[in-house]
Amino acid sequence: MSERFATPTEELTEAHVSGRRLACLVCGAGAFARREVKMNTTGMSFLGLDWANRSAVAAVCRTCGYVHTFLGGDLEFRRPTGP
């Protein structure tokens, strides 16, 4: 597994949604990095208020870089449990 999108200081983590382990929708990998992302809207951007938009949590695939975005919900990051 290539880890092109991981930095040397980040640990490998698994992502779990409502108790189920997440697999990347693109490549099927199971290692993710956690990131906070803004859910920009046209109105707030037009007014220059991007900072006021809601935030979401993203699970970024460590293999292909695909960003899985979750607004609310039950997203949890854990250390890997196995090989």
N, C-alpha and C positions, 0 to 999 in steps of 0.2 A: 504494500500500500504506500503510495507516494503521499508525503505530507507537505506539499508545496505551499499550502495556505496556512501552515502553523508557524509560529515564531518559536525560537529555541526556548523561551521562558514559559510557554504555555504547556500545561499538562493535557494529555489526551483525555477527553471526556465523552461520555455517552449522554444522549439526550433522551428523556422519557416524557411522554405526553399522556396524561391520565393513566399513569402506571405502565404504559406500553413503551418498549424501546423504539426509538425513531431510527429509521434507515433512510438514507438520502433518496429522494425521489428520482434523481438522475442516474447516479452510479451505484446505489445500494450500500455505500460505505456506512459505518456506524460511529465514526469519530467526528466530533463537532467542536467548534469554538463558540462561546457565548458573546453576543454583541447586542447593544441597545441601538435601536434605529428609530428615527422619527417618521411618523406617518403624515407626510406633507399633504396639505390640501391647497387647491388653487386659490381659494379666498384668503387664507392666512398668508400665503406667499405673496399675493397681490398687495396685501397691506403691510408687508415686511415683518410679519409676526410669525415666521417659521418656528421660532423657539417655543411658541405657545401650542404647537401641535402635540397630539398624544404620542407617547412613546410605545414601542412594541419591543419584544425580545426576539432576537434572531438566533437560530442555530445555523452556523456557517459550516458547510461540509469541509473537512480537512483535506479531502482528496480532490474534489472537482471545484470547490468554491461556491456551489449553489447555496443561496440564502433562503432558508425556511423561516418565514416570519409568523409570529404568533402574537395576537392581540388579546390579552387576557388569557384565560385558560389555565391549564395545569402543566406548564413546561418546567422540567427539573433537570439539572445537570449533575451527573455522578461520575466518579472515577470508574474506569472499566472494571467489570466483574470477572472477566475471563480473557482468554487469548483472542 
